[in-house]
Amino acid sequence: AQTVTQSQPEMSVQEAETVTLSCTYDTSESDYYLFWYKQPPSRQMILVIRQEAYKQQNATENRFSVNFQKAAKSFSLKISDSQLGDAAMYFCAWSGAGTASKLTFGTGTRLQVTL
Amino acid sequence: DTAVSQTPKYLVTQMGNDKSIKCEQNLGHDTMYWYKQDSKKFLKIMFSYNNKELIINETVPNRFSPKSPDKAHLNLHINSLELGDSAVYFCASSQGQPGPMNTEAFFGQGTRLTVV
């Protein structure tokens, strides 16, 4: 069974600084997808960034980028120029490549952004 | 124009009652899901339907019964509610066909269920 581990229950970053959230996963599949979701206090789950396992290039979305290390099964999220609106729970998630594959989530990292 | 909408957003009910949560998606997706987020914020899949057919049924008590009248709707009915059922329930949808863009799940805003 797939597992996703987020070892940092809480992180804090100052506004305008950079922070990295870590995520490791375990799978025996060769083709899969990885995601970071953001859950602000509003409770809405918002997709931040997606990575296809077959791609060597790390995904980037504006201030958000990932460091995907397939051999190490590591998928960290880097947030640059942190903003107050980045404060939220961040969940790392794994999905297989088959039809209608479910998401397996990590336990989440609560990110605080301070002035 | 909400993509995945759930009703109600909040639900407070007594133990032993039966309640339903409705979900609708207007994205044209083939697959819909129910996830449960517990008090520690842990999210776990409960059910998944693809074109109205149940394809994922995790270890969930029989008191939980999903129903998909068509591929745009997936409702969750819960019988004989217990205190431990208190959680946030998320509906989600995805394209459901293999491919890099198609496993992205779009989530509803969640339903906070409180059983008293």
Interface residues (C-beta under 8 A of the other chain):
Chain A: Y33 F35 Y37 Q39 S42 R43 Q44 M45 L47 R50 E52 M89 F91 S95 G96 A97 G98 T99 A100 S101 K102 L103 T104 F105 T107 G108
Chain B: D30 T31 Y33 Y35 K40 K41 F42 L43 K44 I45 S48 N50 I55 I56 V88 F90 A92 S94 G96 Q97 P98 P100 T103 E104 A105 F106 F107 Q109 G110 R112
